[in-house]
Amino acid sequence: MKLYLVSQVCNGGYDTYSDIVVAALSEKDARMIDPSNAENTSIHKDNGAWCAPSCLKVEYLGPTKHKRGVICDSFHAG
């Protein structure tokens, strides 16, 4: 697995995620992880809290032994 920092700027304000750190197989896989989906499956929905995969900035951080999914997130509650 690899660690990625995934950031979005499409949806801002309250009740949104700005950034997440994820363990994923690839950059493409990291884009598909939705922090608002508790199972961390590849089903991605633009629900206002996160955004479409094409709007995400993904930065590789390094290798990890974590299982696939969200390691931590930055959620701006309202």
N, C-alpha and C positions, 0 to 999 in steps of 0.2 A: 504494500500500500504506500501511497504518497500523501503528504500533507499539502493542502492548498488553502490560501486565503482567498475567499470569494467576496467581492464587494458589489454593491449596486447603488445607483443614484437615480433610478427611474421613479421609485416610489419613496417619498420622504414624509417627514412629519411623525405624528403619533401612530402607534400600533403598527410599526414597520420594522423590519430588520435592515440594518445598514451593511453588516459584515458577518461572515461566518468563517470558521476554520473547520475544514472537513478532511476526513481520510477518504480517499477515492483511488480508483484504479488508474485514472487518466484525467487530463484537463477536461475532456468532454464529459466524463462521468461526474466530475466535480460540479460542472454547470447544471447537471440534472438533479442534484440533491437539494431538496426543498426544506428549509429549516422549520416551516410550519407543519410539516408532515411528520408525525411522531414516529412512524416506522422507517423514515429515511429511505423510502423506496425511490425508484426512478420516475415515479409519477409526479410531474411538475405542473402546478397550477398557478397562474397569475391571479392571485387572490387579493391584491392590494398590499399585503404585508411583505411580499417578495416580488420579483419581477420575472419576465421571460428570460430564458437562458441566453438569448442574443444580447441582452442588455447588461450582462455580468462581466466584470473584470476578474480574471483568475490569475493568481500568482503562485508559482510552485515554491514551497518552503523547504521540502526535504523528505526523506523517507520516514516511515512510522510503522509501528507494530500494532496500532489501533485497528479495530474492525471498521469497515466502511460505515460512514455516517458523520453526523455533526459532532465535533469535539467541543466547540463553544460558539456562542452567537452573541451578537449585539442587537438587542431588541429595545425599541424606544416605545415604552408603554404610555398610553394616554390617560 
